[in-house]
Amino acid sequence: MFPYNESKTMRVLIVDDERNIRLSLKKYLGLEHIDSEGAESGEAALEYLEGETFDAVLLDLKLPGMSGQAVLEWMRQRGILSPVIMISAHGQIPDAVNALKSGAQDYLVKPFDPAELIIKLQNLIENKRRENRIEAEERTAGQGNTLIGNTPAMKRLSQQIDKIAGTDITVLITGESGTGKEVAAREIHARSLNKGEPFVAVNIGGIHEGLMESELFGHEKGSFTGAAARKQGLFELAGRGCLFLDEIGEMPMPLQVKLLRVLQERKIRRLGGVSDIPVNARIISATNRDLEAMVGEGRFREDLYYRLNVFRIELPPLRDRPEDIPLLGEHLLNKVASRMGRSVPTLTAEAVDRLRAYPFPGNIRELENILERAIIYAEGNVITNEAIDLHERPAAVITTPETMSLEAIEKEAILKSLARYQGNRTKAAGELGISRKTILNKLKTYGF
């Protein structure tokens, strides 16, 4: 793993053949809490850029050997998208303008005001991070809940998060569907030293297998039909933040091999790319599947499992902490009422008792759905027992006549499970204890 940086939130590469300039810039940037490295030549800059990630590059136009312009062109050809500020002398301004056309974001003329440099750097870096966050949010799903509860199980969970939040350790979160695994991952990130960096959440089960590699690792223009432009993968968009891989058990075996390589080498390669790109994002994964059993069955790589399961957090089901339902109910009622444009109702004591007695097979997600229905049914701003509509879900095991064939029983089970989840194949697969890919293959067999 890369060394964890406790105090610096920006990292800059200074490329200049004059040692005094490198040292003075490094010192000045340090006063502004900006970490930096110095390279005395274009060739030395390439070595840094091949092994590390930088938020920006200060690049002298005239260098011995490989010029600043050549370094810039090399960066763009390799898909390194860090913002670049060119440094030029008075007579080199036309060359600096050409560098802007080649992909540099700005230029400074020597001698320049260090304060102006800081402003340019901070603006460029923040703009790039903002673009990455916006793109990540557009391409991934997100939840805004926080961890709620005062039971011993939730207090232990909070203590575990406190212990690991300040590290870059890889975390595996396990638990039933609807227990709040993404919420726990967001809480880890929110308490981390890199909490200002992006949190990128991706549901592996929700990505078509043919698009998964491009989504995670990105692609180059022309790498496949329809690839009209270069696209950054989610690993890149996460920057030094956190990449949350939900439903990791649904990852196809070929992608498991590539994810293992990323965890080992901390580098990715875009589809159609010819070079590796360093990545620094912290990896948190989650599953409601039994990964140990999947390893034993040959459906999940053992070496990847151990890479992901460095620190494990098990989320308790809601039925094991019914004492938290009043607090959770209040939080969710505020959330749902705000979303619906309603005033926030209160739960009667009888309604709370009824909720606490219910086993909640769908956990917190099911509680939220129940409360959303209750707001609609409720008379006024009080939710009574009568407004609590508990739809007991039928068991996944379906009784059938003895005369039915095994294939017919299997088909009926899959179709009924899909009907319960409005066609959501990932949820149906979770209920039946099979993979999403298996359901897709079965439906194809059935002619759907």
MOVENCOR-V269123 format. One record per residue. N is the residue number from 1. RES is the residue in one small letter. PHI is phi in degrees with one decimal (* if undefined). PSI is psi in radians with two decimals (NA if undefined). OMEGA is omega as a letter, one per 40 degrees, with the letter a starting at -180 (999 if undefined). Layout:
N/RES/PHI/PSI/OMEGA
N/RES/PHI/PSI/OMEGA
//
This chain:
1/m/*/2.71/i
2/f/-73.6/2.63/i
3/p/-58.5/2.42/a
4/y/-82.8/2.23/a
5/n/-99.1/1.95/a
6/e/-84.1/-0.46/a
7/s/-117.0/-0.30/a
8/k/-103.8/2.37/i
9/t/-113.1/-0.19/i
10/m/-128.2/2.53/a
11/r/-134.2/2.20/a
12/v/-126.8/2.47/i
13/l/-102.5/2.18/i
14/i/-102.2/2.09/a
15/v/-116.2/1.85/a
16/d/-156.8/2.41/a
17/d/-79.3/-0.18/i
18/e/-92.3/2.01/a
19/r/-60.3/-0.71/a
20/n/-62.6/-0.67/i
21/i/-65.8/-0.75/i
22/r/-61.0/-0.80/a
23/l/-67.3/-0.73/a
24/s/-67.6/-0.70/i
25/l/-65.8/-0.71/i
26/k/-62.2/-0.72/i
27/k/-66.5/-0.76/a
28/y/-66.4/-0.74/i
29/l/-63.2/-0.64/i
30/g/-62.4/-0.61/i
31/l/-64.3/-0.43/i
32/e/-98.5/0.26/i
33/h/60.5/0.66/i
34/i/-113.0/2.09/a
35/d/-77.4/2.63/a
36/s/-154.3/2.75/i
37/e/-126.5/2.66/a
38/g/-115.4/2.37/i
39/a/-122.7/2.31/a
40/e/-88.5/-0.10/a
41/s/-153.0/2.94/i
42/g/-64.3/-0.68/i
43/e/-63.6/-0.70/i
44/a/-67.1/-0.61/i
45/a/-62.2/-0.71/i
46/l/-60.9/-0.68/i
47/e/-63.2/-0.75/i
48/y/-62.7/-0.82/a
49/l/-69.6/-0.42/i
50/e/-77.2/-0.41/a
51/g/-109.7/-0.28/a
52/e/-138.2/2.87/i
53/t/-107.1/2.50/i
54/f/-129.8/2.51/i
55/d/-73.4/-0.44/i
56/a/-161.6/2.83/i
57/v/-129.5/2.22/i
58/l/-95.9/2.02/a
59/l/-125.3/2.00/i
60/d/-69.4/2.35/a
61/l/-68.4/-0.75/a
62/k/-102.4/1.99/a
63/l/-131.3/2.66/i
64/p/-68.3/2.37/a
65/g/79.2/-2.07/a
66/m/-70.4/2.18/a
67/s/-77.8/2.89/i
68/g/-61.2/-0.68/i
69/q/-60.3/-0.72/a
70/a/-67.1/-0.67/i
71/v/-62.6/-0.78/i
72/l/-60.3/-0.80/a
73/e/-64.8/-0.66/i
74/w/-61.9/-0.76/i
75/m/-59.3/-0.83/a
76/r/-69.1/-0.62/i
77/q/-65.5/-0.59/a
78/r/-83.6/-0.07/i
79/g/81.9/0.33/i
80/i/-85.3/1.99/a
81/l/-103.2/0.24/i
82/s/-58.9/2.38/i
83/p/-59.6/2.52/a
84/v/-123.2/2.28/i
85/i/-110.0/2.08/i
86/m/-83.0/2.49/i
87/i/-112.7/2.16/a
88/s/-135.4/2.80/i
89/a/-86.6/3.00/a
90/h/-56.9/-0.72/a
91/g/-78.1/-0.03/a
92/q/-106.9/0.23/a
93/i/-59.2/-0.75/i
94/p/-57.7/-0.66/i
95/d/-66.4/-0.65/i
96/a/-65.2/-0.66/i
97/v/-64.1/-0.69/i
98/n/-63.1/-0.63/i
99/a/-63.7/-0.64/i
100/l/-61.3/-0.69/i
101/k/-67.9/-0.42/a
102/s/-88.2/-0.07/i
103/g/125.1/-0.03/i
104/a/-69.9/2.61/a
105/q/-90.9/-0.42/a
106/d/-165.5/3.02/i
107/y/-147.1/2.72/i
108/l/-128.3/2.52/a
109/v/-103.9/2.26/i
110/k/-71.1/2.51/e
111/p/-76.9/2.51/a
112/f/-118.8/2.81/i
113/d/-79.8/2.09/i
114/p/-56.5/-0.58/i
115/a/-63.2/-0.66/i
116/e/-65.5/-0.69/i
117/l/-60.2/-0.80/a
118/i/-59.4/-0.78/a
119/i/-62.1/-0.79/i
120/k/-62.4/-0.78/a
121/l/-61.4/-0.89/a
122/q/-61.4/-0.72/i
123/n/-64.4/-0.79/a
124/l/-63.4/-0.77/a
125/i/-66.5/-0.78/a
126/e/-65.9/-0.67/i
127/n/-63.6/-0.72/i
128/k/-65.3/-0.76/i
129/r/-64.2/-0.69/i
130/r/-63.5/-0.77/i
131/e/-59.8/-0.75/i
132/n/-64.1/-0.74/i
133/r/-63.3/-0.76/a
134/i/-62.8/-0.79/i
135/e/-64.7/-0.70/i
136/a/-63.4/-0.72/i
137/e/-66.6/-0.61/i
138/e/-70.0/-0.52/a
139/r/-98.6/-0.15/a
140/t/-130.2/2.74/i
141/a/-85.5/2.69/i
142/g/-146.3/2.63/i
143/q/-121.8/2.61/a
144/g/-111.1/0.17/a
145/n/-70.8/2.87/i
146/t/-122.7/2.84/i
147/l/-68.5/2.20/a
148/i/-123.7/2.30/i
149/g/148.2/2.57/i
150/n/-119.6/0.13/a
151/t/-71.6/2.80/i
152/p/-54.4/-0.65/a
153/a/-62.7/-0.72/a
154/m/-73.2/-0.57/i
155/k/-67.0/-0.69/i
156/r/-63.4/-0.70/i
157/l/-60.9/-0.78/i
158/s/-62.8/-0.67/i
159/q/-65.9/-0.70/i
160/q/-61.2/-0.77/a
161/i/-63.0/-0.71/i
162/d/-59.1/-0.66/a
163/k/-68.9/-0.61/a
164/i/-102.4/-0.25/a
165/a/-59.9/-0.65/a
166/g/-82.9/0.15/i
167/t/-114.1/3.12/i
168/d/-111.1/0.39/a
169/i/-63.0/2.50/i
170/t/-76.3/2.35/a
171/v/-122.6/2.43/i
172/l/-114.8/2.14/i
173/i/-106.1/2.19/a
174/t/-120.0/2.79/i
175/g/153.8/2.90/a
176/e/-65.8/2.82/i
177/s/-61.3/2.34/i
178/g/88.8/0.10/a
179/t/-84.7/-0.15/i
180/g/99.3/0.69/a
181/k/-67.8/-0.67/i
182/e/-67.7/-0.63/i
183/v/-60.9/-0.75/i
184/a/-63.8/-0.71/i
185/a/-63.8/-0.73/i
186/r/-64.2/-0.61/i
187/e/-67.2/-0.70/i
188/i/-58.6/-0.81/a
189/h/-65.5/-0.71/a
190/a/-64.8/-0.46/i
191/r/-96.5/0.03/a
192/s/-84.4/2.93/i
193/l/-72.5/-0.33/i
194/n/-104.4/0.55/a
195/k/-63.9/-0.36/i
196/g/-79.2/-0.16/i
197/e/-85.2/2.91/a
198/p/-63.4/2.55/i
199/f/-111.1/2.00/a
200/v/-111.5/2.03/a
201/a/-107.1/2.28/i
202/v/-134.8/2.30/i
203/n/-92.2/1.85/a
204/i/-59.6/-0.67/a
205/g/-68.1/-0.28/a
206/g/-96.9/0.03/a
207/i/-105.2/2.30/i
208/h/-59.7/2.38/a
209/e/-55.1/-0.64/a
210/g/-70.7/-0.32/a
211/l/-104.6/-0.11/a
212/m/-63.3/-0.76/a
213/e/-63.6/-0.76/i
214/s/-63.5/-0.69/a
215/e/-65.7/-0.73/a
216/l/-79.5/-0.77/a
217/f/-106.8/-0.20/a
218/g/84.7/3.08/i
219/h/-150.3/2.80/i
220/e/-95.0/2.74/i
221/k/-57.9/2.30/i
222/g/80.0/0.11/a
223/s/-70.9/-0.39/i
224/f/-157.8/2.95/a
225/t/-59.9/2.18/a
226/g/97.6/-0.16/i
227/a/-82.5/1.42/a
228/a/-80.5/-0.26/a
229/a/-152.7/2.83/i
230/r/-65.7/2.46/a
231/k/-133.1/2.25/i
232/q/-74.7/2.48/i
233/g/-84.0/2.96/a
234/l/-66.5/-0.49/i
235/f/-60.7/-0.74/i
236/e/-69.7/-0.75/a
237/l/-63.2/-0.49/i
238/a/-70.9/-0.35/i
239/g/57.1/-2.21/i
240/r/-96.1/0.25/a
241/g/-87.3/-2.29/a
242/c/-133.2/2.35/i
243/l/-109.8/2.05/a
244/f/-101.9/2.04/a
245/l/-103.7/1.66/a
246/d/-83.4/2.64/a
247/e/54.9/0.84/a
248/i/-62.1/-0.44/i
249/g/-66.2/-0.26/i
250/e/-88.7/0.00/a
251/m/-71.0/2.24/i
252/p/-61.8/2.65/a
253/m/-56.6/-0.76/i
254/p/-60.6/-0.62/i
255/l/-74.4/-0.50/i
256/q/-60.3/-0.69/i
257/v/-62.4/-0.76/a
258/k/-71.0/-0.63/i
259/l/-65.3/-0.69/i
260/l/-58.8/-0.74/i
261/r/-63.2/-0.69/i
262/v/-62.9/-0.77/a
263/l/-66.1/-0.56/a
264/q/-78.3/-0.74/a
265/e/-105.9/-0.22/a
266/r/57.0/0.68/i
267/k/-140.1/2.60/i
268/i/-125.0/2.84/i
269/r/-131.8/2.17/i
270/r/-65.4/2.67/i
271/l/-59.3/2.24/a
272/g/82.0/-0.04/i
273/g/-81.8/2.82/a
274/v/-116.3/0.00/a
275/s/-139.7/2.78/i
276/d/-88.6/2.58/i
277/i/-120.9/2.14/i
278/p/-64.2/2.49/i
279/v/-130.9/2.57/a
280/n/-122.0/0.02/a
281/a/-63.5/2.48/i
282/r/-75.0/2.44/a
283/i/-106.7/2.13/i
284/i/-121.9/2.24/i
285/s/-120.1/2.85/a
286/a/-147.7/2.69/i
287/t/-159.8/2.63/i
288/n/-106.5/0.16/i
289/r/-96.0/2.84/i
290/d/-89.4/1.60/a
291/l/-64.7/-0.58/i
292/e/-61.5/-0.74/i
293/a/-66.1/-0.69/i
294/m/-64.2/-0.63/i
295/v/-62.6/-0.79/a
296/g/-63.0/-0.53/i
297/e/-88.0/-0.04/i
298/g/79.1/0.30/a
299/r/-101.4/-0.07/i
300/f/-145.7/2.35/a
301/r/-67.3/2.29/a
302/e/-65.5/-0.72/a
303/d/-65.7/-0.63/i
304/l/-69.0/-0.70/i
305/y/-56.1/-0.80/a
306/y/-70.5/-0.51/i
307/r/-68.5/-0.65/a
308/l/-79.9/-0.57/a
309/n/-93.6/0.80/i
310/v/-71.1/-0.79/i
311/f/-132.8/2.25/a
312/r/-113.8/2.39/i
313/i/-123.2/2.19/i
314/e/-105.2/2.11/i
315/l/-88.9/2.30/a
316/p/-75.8/2.52/i
317/p/-69.0/2.73/a
318/l/-63.1/-0.55/a
319/r/-65.6/-0.34/i
320/d/-87.5/-0.08/i
321/r/-140.0/1.00/a
322/p/-62.7/-0.38/i
323/e/-63.9/-0.33/a
324/d/-85.5/-0.13/a
325/i/-62.0/-0.70/i
326/p/-58.5/-0.78/i
327/l/-66.2/-0.79/i
328/l/-62.2/-0.73/a
329/g/-60.5/-0.76/i
330/e/-62.3/-0.78/a
331/h/-62.9/-0.81/a
332/l/-70.1/-0.60/i
333/l/-63.4/-0.70/i
334/n/-62.1/-0.76/a
335/k/-65.5/-0.86/a
336/v/-68.6/-0.75/a
337/a/-62.4/-0.68/i
338/s/-63.4/-0.74/a
339/r/-65.5/-0.59/a
340/m/-89.9/-0.09/a
341/g/71.4/0.53/i
342/r/-109.8/2.81/i
343/s/-72.4/2.69/a
344/v/-81.1/2.09/i
345/p/-84.9/3.00/i
346/t/-117.8/2.70/i
347/l/-95.5/2.34/i
348/t/-71.8/2.84/i
349/a/-61.0/-0.66/i
350/e/-66.1/-0.69/i
351/a/-65.0/-0.71/i
352/v/-63.3/-0.76/i
353/d/-61.2/-0.68/i
354/r/-65.8/-0.73/i
355/l/-64.7/-0.68/a
356/r/-67.6/-0.43/a
357/a/-85.8/-0.20/a
358/y/-84.9/2.45/a
359/p/-76.9/-0.25/i
360/f/48.6/1.21/i
361/p/-60.9/-0.44/i
362/g/-95.9/0.09/i
363/n/57.7/-2.50/a
364/i/-63.7/-0.61/i
365/r/-62.3/-0.68/i
366/e/-69.5/-0.69/i
367/l/-59.1/-0.73/i
368/e/-62.7/-0.73/i
369/n/-64.4/-0.70/i
370/i/-63.1/-0.76/a
371/l/-69.2/-0.57/i
372/e/-64.2/-0.75/i
373/r/-65.2/-0.66/a
374/a/-63.2/-0.65/i
375/i/-62.2/-0.65/i
376/i/-69.3/-0.73/a
377/y/-77.5/-0.44/a
378/a/-64.6/2.54/i
379/e/-95.3/1.98/a
380/g/76.7/-2.59/a
381/n/-104.4/0.39/i
382/v/-124.7/2.23/i
383/i/-97.5/1.97/a
384/t/-97.0/3.12/i
385/n/-54.8/-0.69/a
386/e/-65.1/-0.46/a
387/a/-83.6/-0.19/i
388/i/-85.2/1.87/a
389/d/-104.0/1.78/a
390/l/-97.9/1.82/i
391/h/-85.8/1.77/i
392/e/-66.2/2.13/a
393/r/-77.6/2.41/i
394/p/-65.3/2.60/a
395/a/-65.7/2.67/a
396/a/-69.7/-0.44/i
397/v/-79.7/2.19/a
398/i/-111.9/2.20/i
399/t/-80.3/2.37/a
400/t/-138.1/2.76/i
401/p/-59.3/2.59/a
402/e/-64.4/-0.34/a
403/t/-79.0/-0.23/a
404/m/-72.3/2.49/i
405/s/-74.7/2.82/i
406/l/-61.0/-0.67/i
407/e/-65.0/-0.68/i
408/a/-67.7/-0.70/i
409/i/-61.9/-0.78/i
410/e/-61.3/-0.80/a
411/k/-61.9/-0.76/a
412/e/-65.1/-0.71/i
413/a/-61.2/-0.77/a
414/i/-66.6/-0.79/a
415/l/-66.6/-0.68/i
416/k/-68.4/-0.66/i
417/s/-65.7/-0.70/i
418/l/-63.2/-0.66/i
419/a/-65.0/-0.68/a
420/r/-64.1/-0.54/a
421/y/-107.2/0.44/i
422/q/50.3/0.71/i
423/g/84.2/0.04/a
424/n/-72.5/1.85/a
425/r/-71.5/-0.56/i
426/t/-65.5/-0.79/a
427/k/-67.6/-0.70/i
428/a/-62.6/-0.71/i
429/a/-62.5/-0.73/i
430/g/-61.9/-0.70/i
431/e/-66.4/-0.68/a
432/l/-85.7/-0.17/i
433/g/75.8/0.49/i
434/i/-126.0/3.02/a
435/s/-84.6/2.76/i
436/r/-60.8/-0.66/i
437/k/-62.6/-0.66/i
438/t/-62.3/-0.74/i
439/i/-62.0/-0.76/i
440/l/-60.1/-0.75/i
441/n/-66.3/-0.70/i
442/k/-64.7/-0.76/i
443/l/-61.8/-0.65/i
444/k/-64.2/-0.69/i
445/t/-63.8/-0.67/a
446/y/-76.7/-0.13/i
447/g/88.0/0.34/i
448/f/-95.4/NA/999
//
